[in-house]
Amino acid sequence: MPTAAVIGCGDISTIHFAALATMDDAELVAVCDSDPERLDAASAAHGVPGYADYLDMLQKVRPDVVHICTPHHLHASVAADCLERGVNVIVEKPLAHTMAEGRRLIEAAERSPAKIAVCFQNRYNATSQAMHELLDGGTLGQVIGASATVMWHRDGSYYRSRPWRGTWAEGGGGLMMNQAIHTVDLLQWLVGDVAKVEGHASTRSLGGVIEVEDTAEFVAEHVNGARSVFYATLANAVNAPVTLDIVTEKATLSLRGDLTVTYADGTVDVIAERVAETGGRSYWGVSHELLIADFYSKLHHAEPFWISPAEAGKSLGIIKDVYAQSYPEAADQVG
């Protein structure tokens, strides 16, 4: 049975702990966090040893899989250290907080015999899988274009509770890196690789609270000739459902929680989304458990896991392109 350890015992770790608890073929053996209070709480809650230093944990416990749930700026360095020691990795999004760190992790994954997955769990949603199958099957004709929105709400308390979130140095960005990245990932995965992006990011509602963006928009030209438009903000009054519309020659696919497929002949199909089975906030999605279980089931497969660092680098590149256009005077901070 594979053994597991969790590095970083903050908010998102709860869903990794819950997913591991549902699995019969994985055993949690250690936790790690630099914050003594969080570390003690996680160690006591799960009945496993706690470590303040992840390198010490790797040496003493030698887990088969490490789940990395740290702040963004630690993703690439911690993951690379694990891979270099032959330890398999599940790392939360984003791939890294900078493009340079992202490339470092891509290269580490290519060198290592160990496997690595990046948590774009929304690709496992029933609606996302249905959209991909329909588009990939070719029966809908060519994709003409797409649009997506993320209309959410965050206030100052969200950032004060975890100050790294509102910074370039540790968060690597704001809204785009921490909330909207899942929708950016779905857009490029479903519509196709992006050849060109023109966009802008800005701070509209949280000025004085964060140094990163809370609002962003872009137009993307895809390699296949399709065009996507995207808008996201944290200035909305509530966390509204993410929207994603894809128009093809023979149908329109509209995601609003559930998926509605409207065909040119007037036929309409509705694919319902699953309900989350474990704890966590609803906007984290419903499919962490599926991604994690799939990763463990493929540990002994020869090929790399399908949501690899190279694959996750695509959404990171789109976001950093928008940042480069929006903050040219601070290229050293936002790159």
C-alpha positions in Angstrom: 0.0 0.0 0.0 1.5 3.4 -1.0 2.3 5.7 1.9 1.5 9.4 1.8 2.6 12.6 3.5 1.1 16.1 3.3 3.3 19.2 3.2 1.4 22.3 4.1 -1.5 22.0 6.5 -3.5 25.1 5.6 -6.9 25.5 4.0 -6.6 23.4 0.9 -4.9 20.5 2.7 -8.3 19.6 4.3 -9.6 18.3 1.0 -6.4 16.2 0.5 -6.8 14.7 4.0 -10.4 13.9 3.3 -9.6 12.3 -0.1 -6.9 10.1 1.5 -9.4 9.1 4.2 -11.7 7.7 1.6 -9.0 5.5 0.0 -8.3 1.9 0.9 -5.1 1.8 -1.1 -3.2 4.7 0.5 -2.0 5.3 4.1 -1.2 8.8 5.5 2.1 8.5 7.5 3.3 12.1 8.1 2.4 15.7 8.0 4.7 18.8 7.6 4.2 22.5 8.2 6.5 25.4 9.3 3.7 26.8 11.5 3.8 25.0 14.9 0.1 25.4 15.6 -1.1 24.1 12.3 1.4 21.3 12.5 0.4 20.1 15.9 -3.3 20.3 15.0 -2.8 18.2 11.8 -0.6 15.7 13.6 -3.1 15.2 16.4 -6.1 15.1 14.1 -4.6 12.4 11.9 -2.6 10.5 14.4 0.7 10.7 12.5 4.1 12.3 13.2 4.6 16.0 12.3 7.7 17.6 10.9 8.7 21.2 10.6 11.2 20.5 7.9 10.1 18.6 4.8 13.6 17.4 3.9 13.9 15.9 7.4 10.5 14.2 6.9 11.5 12.8 3.5 14.7 11.3 5.0 13.0 9.8 8.1 9.7 8.7 6.7 10.3 8.2 3.0 6.7 8.4 1.8 5.7 7.0 -1.6 3.7 10.1 -2.4 3.8 13.7 -1.1 0.9 16.1 -1.4 2.2 19.7 -1.6 -0.4 22.2 -0.3 2.0 25.0 0.5 1.8 28.7 -0.5 2.5 29.1 -4.2 6.2 30.2 -4.0 7.1 26.9 -2.5 5.4 24.6 -5.0 8.2 24.2 -7.5 11.1 24.0 -5.1 9.5 21.5 -2.7 8.2 19.4 -5.6 11.6 19.4 -7.3 13.3 18.2 -4.1 10.8 15.4 -3.8 11.2 14.3 -7.5 15.0 14.4 -7.2 14.7 11.9 -4.3 12.4 9.6 -6.4 9.3 10.6 -4.4 6.0 10.9 -6.3 4.2 14.2 -6.0 0.7 15.7 -6.1 1.1 19.5 -6.1 -1.7 22.0 -5.8 -2.1 24.7 -8.5 -0.5 26.8 -9.8 2.6 24.9 -11.1 4.8 27.7 -9.7 4.7 31.3 -8.8 7.0 32.4 -11.7 7.8 31.1 -15.2 11.4 30.4 -14.2 10.3 28.2 -11.3 7.7 26.5 -13.5 10.4 25.6 -16.1 12.6 24.3 -13.2 9.8 21.9 -12.2 9.1 20.8 -15.7 12.8 19.9 -16.2 12.9 18.1 -12.8 9.9 16.0 -13.8 11.5 15.1 -17.1 14.6 13.9 -15.2 12.9 12.0 -12.5 11.5 8.4 -12.6 8.9 9.5 -10.1 5.4 10.7 -11.1 3.9 14.1 -10.6 0.3 15.5 -10.9 -0.8 19.1 -10.8 -4.2 19.7 -9.2 -6.4 20.9 -12.0 -9.2 18.7 -10.5 -12.0 20.5 -12.5 -10.9 18.5 -15.5 -12.4 15.5 -13.7 -15.8 17.1 -13.3 -18.6 15.2 -15.1 -19.4 18.3 -17.2 -15.7 18.9 -18.2 -15.3 15.3 -19.2 -18.5 15.4 -21.2 -17.4 18.6 -23.0 -14.0 17.2 -23.8 -15.5 14.0 -25.2 -18.0 15.9 -27.3 -15.4 18.2 -28.7 -12.7 15.6 -29.2 -15.2 13.3 -31.0 -15.5 15.6 -33.9 -19.3 15.3 -34.3 -19.8 18.9 -33.4 -17.6 20.3 -36.1 -15.0 22.9 -35.7 -14.8 25.0 -32.6 -15.5 28.6 -33.5 -15.0 30.4 -30.2 -15.6 30.4 -26.5 -16.2 32.8 -23.5 -15.7 32.3 -19.8 -16.4 34.3 -16.6 -15.4 34.0 -13.0 -17.5 36.4 -10.9 -16.4 35.9 -7.3 -16.1 37.8 -4.1 -13.2 38.2 -1.7 -12.7 40.8 1.0 -9.8 42.0 3.1 -10.2 39.4 5.7 -9.5 36.6 3.2 -6.0 38.1 2.5 -5.3 39.1 6.1 -5.8 35.5 7.2 -3.1 34.4 4.7 -0.9 37.4 3.8 1.1 35.5 1.2 -2.0 35.5 -1.1 -1.9 39.2 -1.8 1.7 39.4 -2.9 3.8 38.9 -6.0 6.7 37.4 -4.2 4.8 34.5 -2.6 1.4 34.3 -4.4 2.9 35.0 -7.8 -0.3 37.0 -8.6 -3.8 37.4 -7.3 -7.2 36.5 -8.9 -5.6 34.8 -11.9 -3.2 32.6 -10.0 -5.4 31.8 -7.0 -9.0 31.6 -8.3 -9.4 31.9 -12.1 -6.6 29.6 -13.1 -8.9 26.6 -13.1 -11.1 28.3 -15.7 -8.1 29.4 -17.7 -7.0 25.8 -17.7 -10.3 24.4 -18.8 -10.5 27.0 -21.6 -7.2 26.0 -23.1 -7.7 22.3 -22.5 -11.2 22.3 -24.1 -10.7 24.8 -26.9 -7.1 24.1 -27.7 -3.6 25.5 -27.2 -3.3 29.2 -27.1 -1.0 31.0 -29.7 -1.5 34.6 -28.6 -3.0 36.5 -25.6 -3.9 40.1 -25.3 -5.3 41.2 -21.9 -5.1 43.4 -18.8 -5.1 42.8 -15.1 -5.8 45.5 -12.4 -6.9 46.1 -8.9 -10.4 47.5 -8.7 -11.8 46.7 -5.3 -9.0 45.7 -3.0 -6.5 48.5 -3.4 -4.6 49.1 -0.2 -5.2 45.5 0.8 -3.3 43.6 -1.8 -0.5 44.4 -4.3 -1.8 42.0 -6.9 -4.8 42.0 -9.2 -8.4 41.4 -8.3 -9.8 41.8 -11.9 -8.6 40.6 -15.3 -9.7 40.1 -18.9 -8.1 38.7 -22.0 -8.7 37.7 -25.6 -7.0 34.5 -26.7 -6.3 33.3 -30.2 -6.0 29.5 -30.3 -3.8 27.5 -32.6 -6.8 25.9 -34.3 -8.2 29.4 -35.2 -10.8 29.7 -32.5 -11.0 32.8 -30.3 -11.8 33.0 -26.6 -12.8 35.9 -24.4 -12.3 35.8 -20.7 -13.3 38.0 -17.7 -12.8 37.5 -14.0 -13.2 39.6 -10.9 -13.2 39.3 -7.1 -15.3 42.5 -6.9 -18.6 40.7 -7.4 -21.1 40.8 -4.5 -21.2 36.9 -4.3 -19.5 33.9 -5.6 -21.5 33.3 -8.8 -21.2 30.1 -10.8 -18.3 30.0 -13.2 -19.6 30.2 -16.8 -18.0 28.6 -19.9 -19.6 28.7 -23.3 -18.1 27.0 -26.4 -19.6 27.5 -29.8 -19.0 25.0 -32.6 -20.3 24.6 -36.1 -23.1 22.2 -34.9 -23.8 23.0 -31.2 -23.3 25.4 -28.3 -22.0 24.0 -25.0 -23.0 26.1 -21.9 -21.6 25.4 -18.5 -23.5 26.9 -15.5 -22.9 24.3 -12.8 -24.6 21.7 -15.1 -23.8 21.5 -18.8 -26.4 22.3 -21.4 -25.7 21.2 -25.0 -27.9 22.9 -27.6 -27.6 21.4 -31.1 -28.3 23.2 -34.3 -31.5 21.1 -34.9 -32.9 22.3 -31.6 -32.2 19.2 -29.6 -31.0 20.0 -26.0 -29.1 17.7 -23.7 -28.3 18.4 -20.0 -25.4 16.8 -18.2 -25.6 17.1 -14.4 -22.5 17.9 -12.3 -21.7 15.7 -9.3 -22.0 17.0 -5.8 -18.8 17.2 -3.7 -18.5 14.1 -1.4 -15.8 15.4 1.0 -15.4 18.6 3.0 -14.1 21.9 1.6 -15.5 25.0 0.1 -17.8 24.6 -2.9 -15.6 26.7 -5.2 -12.8 24.3 -4.9 -14.7 22.0 -7.2 -16.0 18.4 -6.7 -13.3 16.3 -8.2 -10.1 16.4 -6.0 -10.9 12.9 -4.9 -11.1 11.6 -8.4 -7.8 13.1 -9.4 -6.0 11.8 -6.3 -7.5 8.3 -6.7 -6.6 8.3 -10.4 -3.0 9.3 -9.6 -2.5 6.5 -7.0 -4.0 4.0 -9.4 -1.4 4.9 -12.0 1.7 5.0 -9.8 3.1 1.9 -11.5 2.2 2.9 -15.1 5.1 3.7 -17.3 3.8 6.9 -18.8 3.7 10.3 -17.0 0.5 11.4 -15.3 -1.7 13.2 -17.8 -1.9 16.6 -15.9 1.9 17.0 -15.9 4.0 20.1 -15.1 4.3 20.7 -18.9 0.6 20.6 -19.2 0.0 22.8 -16.2 2.6 25.3 -17.6 0.1 26.2 -20.4 -2.3 28.1 -18.0 0.6 29.6 -16.1 2.0 30.9 -19.4 -1.3 32.5 -20.4 -1.6 34.3 -17.0 2.0 35.5 -17.0 1.5 36.9 -20.5 -1.4 39.0 -19.2 0.7 40.1 -16.3 3.6 41.1 -18.6 1.2 43.3 -20.6 -0.3 44.8 -17.5 2.7 45.5 -15.4 5.7 46.1 -17.7 7.4 48.3 -15.2 7.5 45.4 -12.7 8.6 42.6 -14.9 11.0 41.3 -12.3 8.1 40.9 -9.8 5.4 39.4 -12.0 7.3 37.1 -14.4 
